[in-house]
Amino acid sequence: MFPVRPVFLSIALLLVVFTSNTFAALPAYIDGQPLPSLAPMIEKTRPAVVNIATRGSVDIDNHPLLNDPLFKRFFKGFENLPQRKEVKSLGSGVIIDAEAGYIVTNHHVIEGADEISVTLHDGQQLEAKIVGSDPEADVAILKIDHDDLISIPFADSSSVRVGDFAVAIGNPFGLGQTVTSGIISALGRTGLGIEGYEDFIQTDASINPGNSGGALVNLRGELVGINTAILASGGTGNVGIGFAIPINMVRELTDQLIEFGEVRRGMLGVIMQNLTPELARAFGLDLHQGVVISQVVEDSAASKAGLKVGDVISQINGVTVKSASAMRNMVGLMRVGAKMEIDVIREGDEVKLTAYIEDEIEQAIAGEKLNPKLAGASIESHDEGGNKFLVVANVTRGSAAWNARLRRGDLILSVNRAPVKTLGDLKEMVKADDEQILFNVQRGQTALFILIQ
């Protein structure tokens, strides 16, 4: 017969206590010490997390045959079908400035919203306005008017470690405010293809649809990150892998969103790739991480700083550059005019260079910036293998550009009978006070003139 050890006897006695009907509840104290609980921290933090509901509408594209003159007559009666559909979404947000009423959330939570309703912890519903939004990093700032808000203090997300406890607060599946807990599972997750700029905190605290824009906090109740995405089969449920945008990254972006309504990213002017073990051996370097410059854009900030093809960037502003995606994040968070101290290894020698971030090359322009008659249109510049052209990227239904018969996908061949290939060409040909503008566009296999007046 095996001896009964004291530890097993203690466990058995506890099981008897916990499973008996007389003592169903856990004791408040064990050996004179209170049981640990997250409740005090949660009670202080929850009022800073809000639920967000949006309502909007999106364009419904006609089937191409409905616009084809050869087939249009066979679809009589279908041309008056509804051209827009209503969409709704649910998400979460975090009050970051109680006095100003600023709330941070994800861009995808409020994208395309015509109406935004914020529900506070006590059930009050308030109308919110968009202050600014950045789809590249999936961050947006809302504003509400209320005199009695509670904000949440920021943590320093650079000091977060794998294994730290984490708590996620949000509105999963529209159930209402919900709290889940776990740990920080990984840091610096990039290359997932979720956002344009990625430097995610990974956590196993349950994050589900509707948690987007909610808070990831530490045990002190400080905001560590903004919950953004999950990794799951079909993206419909939690499997213990969720991602949050580090709050340090969010803070860099919110300043610009509040000031400008957008993030004005600068440009260094390089094409880069990761330093692989094979490249490191080819360059004769004893490095395991870094970035190799494969191309330098002419007259860019990089070329002016003296960067060359084949340079290996090891540090920027004293921070080790681990990968091309990490470097892209560093540059993408810097404002135009920001100074970069770059540590480079060139042919085995260490070189220090200084660059100043320059304006990003303009890739698109809103029609109203050219002429009020083009309001509602967005025109993009493209360059495919040296072949430059302009495309109407989007047209808002019912806008001036829509009523002038411009449509999404139109390839702009000429303006006022002059060929245009770049946004610079377009700006030269279209002036704000032009009373009429003659566009020649290619739509599918057809070319046509459109007189806008």
Secondary structure, 3 states (H helix, E strand, C coil): CCCCCHHHHHHHHHHHHHHCCCCCCCCCEECCEECCCCHHHHHHHHHHEEEEEEEEEEECCCCHHHHCHHHHHHHCCCCCCCCEEEEEEEEEEEEEECCCCEEEECHHHHCCEEEEEEECCCCCEEECEEEEEECCCCEEEEECCCCCCCCCCECCHHHCCCCCEEEEEECHHHCCCEEEEEEEEEEEECCCCCCCCCCEEEECCCCCCCCCCCEEECCCCCEEEEEEEECCHHHCCCCCCEEEEEHHHHHHHHHHHHHHCCCCEEECCEEEEECCHHHHHHCCCCCCCCEEEEEECCCCHHHHHCCCCCCEEEEECCEECCCHHHHHHHHHCCECCCEEEEEEEECCEEEEEEEECEECCCCEEEHHHCCHHHCCEEEEEEEECCEEEEEEEEECCCCHHHHCCCCCCCEEEEECCEECCCHHHHHHHCCCCCCCEEEEEEECCEEEEEEEC
